[in-house]
Amino acid sequence: MTLSPPSEEVFSRLRPRLMAIGYRMLGSVQETEDLVQDVWLRWHDELKDPHAAVLIPEAWQVTVTTRMAIDRLRSAKLRREAYPGLWLPEPLVEDGPASPEQIRELADDVSIAFLVLLDCLTPEARAAFLLREVFEVDYEQVAAAIGKSEASARQIVHRAKQRLKKVRGADRQHARTPPQEQYAILRRLIQTITEGDFQGIQALLAEEAALMGDFGGVGPSLRSPLSGARRIAQLYYAHHRRHGDNMRLELAWLNGEWALLRYLQGELESVQAFEFDAGRISQVRIQRNPAKLAGVKRQSYLLPRPNPH
């Protein structure tokens, strides 16, 4: 059997896949970039050895990425216990549709809601579930990546799927809202907020809607989720009354879905992600931690936005 020699070209080709695995494990773009850089250094060590050879370079890199991500997530979970307030994933800038007309049904395995849901799993179970269910890796490689037998890997994935279903809840086992519908609802939300239409804002929110935010210890934060359509509508209305023309709202494609960007005096102040149920907004997750918004600001020129015409 012929072995494939390590090469920089192989790593460059696989880097997007490694980044995708790392981000879904860690929920942080910066931590994922650091992780993949460390994988590259490990791979570079292979390059320096003239006798080194890897049977399947992709399997090697995916395995190393997964194992290092598991270790980093274990450490991250300990750090997040001391995190000020709610921890939410860092928004991800990626390629997306330029207008609603170009949108088709897209996978939601990178949505903020999905990443938050994955937090109920142990790092090992999260890795096994992602490799198998999202990246369609065979069980033999899943087992190698998490250091278990193939039978154990199958059991871990099965239990992870059951756990996710239980946490999501039977009442939320509905089909994902198509991106076209997301877009239409959020465009109406922007319009009602801009016009100061309190009743219009409230009508777009499910009666049991919830709003939560990651403020990173900067400024006032919500000690617990804000519940109820009326209370959330009051918050949006208050922001309109307070900031007026100094506030600008835009839609942009982040994490495989439409998100709301809020600018105050021209500066990005927050990114808001949403869940929907029966044509109304059921969950609002606000990212206001400046450190987690830095990547969105830096790559804002890449963000697909609606064409107003």
Phi, psi and omega per residue, in radians:
M1 nan 2.299 -3.096
T2 -1.474 2.312 3.108
L3 -1.623 2.523 3.122
S4 -1.612 2.165 -3.141
P5 -1.235 2.547 3.085
P6 -1.051 2.574 3.124
S7 -2.646 2.618 3.086
E8 -1.143 -0.573 -3.131
E9 -1.094 -0.688 3.128
V10 -1.091 -0.774 -3.133
F11 -1.107 -0.768 3.134
S12 -1.054 -0.685 -3.141
R13 -1.186 -0.624 -3.080
L14 -1.561 -0.169 -3.059
R15 -0.953 -0.769 3.112
P16 -1.024 -0.659 3.118
R17 -1.173 -0.722 3.117
L18 -1.144 -0.694 3.086
M19 -1.093 -0.711 -3.128
A20 -1.113 -0.739 3.108
I21 -1.139 -0.830 -3.101
G22 -1.062 -0.749 -3.108
Y23 -1.168 -0.707 3.136
R24 -1.209 -0.418 3.054
M25 -1.386 -0.766 -2.957
L26 -1.782 -0.427 -3.128
G27 1.187 0.363 -3.119
S28 -2.433 2.182 3.136
V29 -1.177 -0.796 -3.105
Q30 -1.102 -0.799 3.133
E31 -1.121 -0.601 3.112
T32 -1.196 -0.717 3.096
E33 -1.073 -0.724 3.099
D34 -1.127 -0.720 3.128
L35 -1.051 -0.873 -3.098
V36 -1.153 -0.574 3.060
Q37 -1.105 -0.689 3.097
D38 -1.169 -0.631 3.072
V39 -1.117 -0.706 3.104
W40 -1.061 -0.710 3.131
L41 -1.116 -0.703 3.085
R42 -1.111 -0.722 3.125
W43 -1.162 -0.659 3.126
H44 -1.102 -0.619 3.077
D45 -1.067 -0.619 3.072
E46 -1.142 -0.657 -3.126
L47 -1.132 -0.580 -3.092
K48 -1.265 -0.334 -3.139
D49 -1.566 1.926 -3.084
P50 -1.122 -0.295 -3.125
H51 -1.738 -0.034 -3.087
A52 -1.248 2.472 3.072
A53 -2.663 2.446 -3.119
V54 -2.093 2.241 -3.085
L55 -1.039 -0.871 3.117
I56 -2.282 1.699 -3.093
P57 -0.939 -0.704 -3.119
E58 -1.105 -0.755 3.132
A59 -1.088 -0.709 3.127
W60 -1.067 -0.852 -3.075
Q61 -1.207 -0.691 3.098
V62 -1.133 -0.713 3.126
T63 -1.105 -0.821 -3.135
V64 -1.127 -0.753 3.120
T65 -1.047 -0.780 -3.111
T66 -1.126 -0.801 -3.112
R67 -1.129 -0.727 3.127
M68 -1.195 -0.607 3.110
A69 -1.169 -0.676 3.095
I70 -1.057 -0.809 3.136
D71 -1.080 -0.760 -3.114
R72 -1.193 -0.628 3.138
L73 -1.200 -0.630 3.079
R74 -1.053 -0.763 3.108
S75 -1.175 -0.679 -3.121
A76 -1.120 -0.680 3.140
K77 -1.079 -0.624 3.091
L78 -1.192 -0.736 3.113
R79 -1.136 -0.633 -3.086
R80 -1.230 -0.306 3.065
E81 -1.122 -0.460 3.126
A82 -1.770 0.114 -3.115
Y83 -1.193 2.388 -3.125
P84 -1.280 1.832 3.126
G85 1.510 -2.777 -3.106
L86 -1.317 2.385 3.059
W87 -1.726 2.226 3.057
L88 -2.177 2.676 -3.137
P89 -1.083 2.724 3.064
E90 -1.341 2.316 3.120
P91 -1.042 2.533 -3.103
L92 -1.968 2.163 3.048
V93 -1.551 2.157 3.117
E94 -2.577 2.956 3.121
D95 -1.083 2.531 3.133
G96 -2.797 -3.097 -3.112
P97 -1.203 2.579 -3.122
A98 -1.548 -0.354 -3.133
S99 -2.672 2.801 -3.122
P100 -1.018 -0.583 -3.106
E101 -1.133 -0.396 -3.099
Q102 -1.595 -0.092 -3.041
I103 -1.390 2.437 2.997
R104 -2.203 3.076 3.082
E105 -1.045 2.210 -3.090
L106 -2.144 2.678 3.098
A107 -1.139 2.507 -3.120
D108 -1.921 0.413 -3.083
D109 -1.305 -0.015 3.108
V110 -2.078 0.114 -3.133
S111 -1.164 2.704 3.099
I112 -1.033 -0.724 3.140
A113 -1.040 -0.746 -3.133
F114 -1.172 -0.732 3.137
L115 -1.132 -0.661 3.082
V116 -1.132 -0.728 3.123
L117 -1.050 -0.684 -3.109
L118 -1.114 -0.329 -3.120
D119 -1.136 -0.250 3.115
C120 -1.340 -0.182 -3.122
L121 -1.654 2.693 2.988
T122 -1.205 2.763 3.118
P123 -0.948 -0.714 -3.129
E124 -1.156 -0.777 3.137
A125 -1.169 -0.655 3.112
R126 -1.073 -0.779 3.141
A127 -1.100 -0.830 -3.118
A128 -1.078 -0.787 -3.135
F129 -1.086 -0.812 -3.117
L130 -1.112 -0.806 -3.112
L131 -1.039 -0.758 -3.062
R132 -1.405 -0.874 -2.971
E133 -1.503 -0.493 -3.115
V134 -1.751 -0.802 -3.056
F135 -1.729 0.002 3.032
E136 0.953 0.722 3.067
V137 -1.413 2.446 -3.125
D138 -1.217 2.764 -3.027
Y139 -1.119 -0.505 3.108
E140 -1.067 -0.772 3.140
Q141 -1.301 -0.613 3.065
V142 -1.012 -0.796 -3.137
A143 -1.066 -0.743 3.131
A144 -1.137 -0.669 -3.078
A145 -1.190 -0.599 -3.107
I146 -1.792 0.058 3.068
G147 1.221 0.644 -3.141
K148 -2.209 2.975 3.022
S149 -1.294 2.832 -3.135
E150 -1.106 -0.663 3.124
A151 -1.102 -0.718 3.124
S152 -1.155 -0.688 3.130
A153 -1.074 -0.752 3.115
R154 -1.064 -0.726 -3.119
Q155 -1.181 -0.702 3.133
I156 -1.094 -0.768 3.123
V157 -1.121 -0.748 3.140
H158 -1.056 -0.802 -3.133
R159 -1.181 -0.611 3.104
A160 -1.097 -0.745 3.124
K161 -1.106 -0.703 3.105
Q162 -1.146 -0.725 -3.133
R163 -1.110 -0.774 3.139
L164 -1.107 -0.712 3.128
K165 -1.110 -0.713 -3.129
K166 -1.171 -0.775 -3.111
V167 -1.188 -0.711 3.120
R168 -1.072 -0.672 3.090
G169 1.601 2.533 -3.113
A170 -1.079 -0.512 -3.092
D171 -1.319 -0.127 -3.113
R172 -2.075 0.360 3.117
Q173 -1.544 0.733 -3.129
H174 -1.685 2.865 -3.136
A175 -1.159 2.582 3.115
R176 -1.124 2.395 3.114
T177 -1.157 2.206 -3.131
P178 -1.011 2.525 -3.138
P179 -0.942 -0.616 3.120
Q180 -1.054 -0.695 -3.141
E181 -1.275 -0.685 3.045
Q182 -0.932 -0.863 -3.102
Y183 -1.017 -0.815 -3.094
A184 -1.115 -0.746 -3.139
I185 -1.121 -0.778 -3.092
L186 -1.244 -0.543 3.039
R187 -1.107 -0.683 3.100
R188 -1.194 -0.617 3.103
L189 -1.086 -0.805 3.113
I190 -1.024 -0.766 -3.108
Q191 -1.097 -0.796 -3.102
T192 -1.194 -0.642 3.095
I193 -1.154 -0.818 -3.113
T194 -1.070 -0.621 -3.133
E195 -1.479 -0.097 -3.098
G196 1.174 0.592 -3.085
D197 -1.601 1.559 -3.065
F198 -1.042 -0.812 -3.125
Q199 -1.117 -0.644 3.118
G200 -1.150 -0.697 3.092
I201 -1.084 -0.848 -3.088
Q202 -1.083 -0.614 -3.110
A203 -1.159 -0.382 -3.139
L204 -1.487 -0.137 -3.068
L205 -1.835 2.382 3.045
A206 -1.122 2.587 -3.057
E207 -0.970 -0.659 -3.120
E208 -1.775 0.486 3.140
A209 -1.049 2.693 3.121
A210 -2.332 2.507 3.113
L211 -2.199 2.331 3.129
M212 -2.467 2.754 -3.072
G213 -2.547 2.644 3.046
D214 -1.895 1.921 -3.090
F215 -1.848 -0.138 3.081
G216 1.049 0.432 3.140
G217 1.359 0.113 3.139
V218 -1.825 1.982 3.128
G219 1.381 -3.138 -3.119
P220 -1.158 2.546 -3.132
S221 -2.301 2.857 3.099
L222 -1.519 2.116 -3.137
R223 -1.241 -0.449 3.091
S224 -2.592 2.793 -3.134
P225 -0.981 2.502 3.060
L226 -1.499 2.152 -3.016
S227 -2.001 2.524 3.055
G228 1.751 2.405 -3.101
A229 -1.034 -0.735 -3.072
R230 -1.134 -0.773 -3.117
R231 -1.145 -0.695 3.134
I232 -1.199 -0.720 3.098
A233 -1.067 -0.661 3.103
Q234 -1.088 -0.655 3.135
L235 -1.158 -0.821 3.103
Y236 -1.071 -0.733 -3.134
Y237 -1.118 -0.709 3.140
A238 -1.107 -0.678 3.104
H239 -1.102 -0.704 3.102
H240 -1.085 -0.810 -3.108
R241 -1.142 -0.610 -3.080
R242 -1.339 -0.741 -2.990
H243 -1.782 -0.456 3.076
G244 0.926 -2.248 -3.089
D245 -1.238 -0.176 3.096
N246 -1.380 -0.084 3.136
M247 -1.898 2.303 3.080
R248 -2.199 2.342 -3.129
L249 -2.016 2.333 3.131
E250 -2.383 2.687 2.998
L251 -1.757 2.514 3.104
A252 -2.624 2.764 -3.095
W253 -1.610 1.923 -3.139
L254 -2.367 2.436 3.071
N255 0.948 0.660 3.058
G256 1.237 0.372 3.141
E257 -2.751 2.914 3.092
W258 -1.350 2.340 3.126
A259 -2.218 2.798 3.141
L260 -1.832 2.191 3.057
L261 -1.772 2.254 3.105
R262 -1.973 2.147 3.121
Y263 -1.899 2.365 3.027
L264 -2.059 2.100 -3.095
Q265 0.920 0.717 3.053
G266 1.461 -0.082 -3.110
E267 -1.873 2.370 3.110
L268 -1.087 2.091 -3.100
E269 -1.803 -0.544 -3.130
S270 -2.817 2.767 2.976
V271 -2.101 2.262 -3.083
Q272 -2.048 2.211 3.105
A273 -1.901 2.654 -2.991
F274 -2.340 2.690 2.873
E275 -2.096 2.685 -3.046
F276 -2.281 2.659 3.093
D277 -2.605 2.127 3.096
A278 0.952 0.707 3.040
G279 1.433 0.137 3.112
R280 -2.289 2.818 -3.121
I281 -1.360 2.186 -3.113
S282 -1.899 -0.436 3.141
Q283 -2.452 2.408 3.035
V284 -2.202 2.184 3.088
R285 -2.102 2.050 -3.049
I286 -1.832 2.179 3.066
Q287 -1.793 1.972 -3.133
R288 -2.106 -0.044 3.125
N289 -1.108 2.004 -3.083
P290 -0.963 -0.626 -3.134
A291 -1.112 -0.607 -3.122
K292 -1.464 -0.227 3.082
L293 -1.594 -0.198 -3.066
A294 -1.026 -0.718 -3.128
G295 -1.150 -0.647 3.108
V296 -1.153 -0.743 3.105
K297 -1.087 -0.756 -3.077
R298 -1.167 -0.578 -3.078
Q299 -1.915 0.369 -3.060
S300 -1.047 -0.467 3.138
Y301 -1.192 -0.264 3.134
L302 -1.589 -0.190 -3.022
L303 -1.257 2.076 3.015
P304 -1.184 2.289 3.131
R305 -2.210 2.765 3.139
P306 -1.110 2.573 3.029
N307 -1.553 1.988 -3.058
P308 -1.108 -0.243 -3.132
H309 -1.811 nan nan
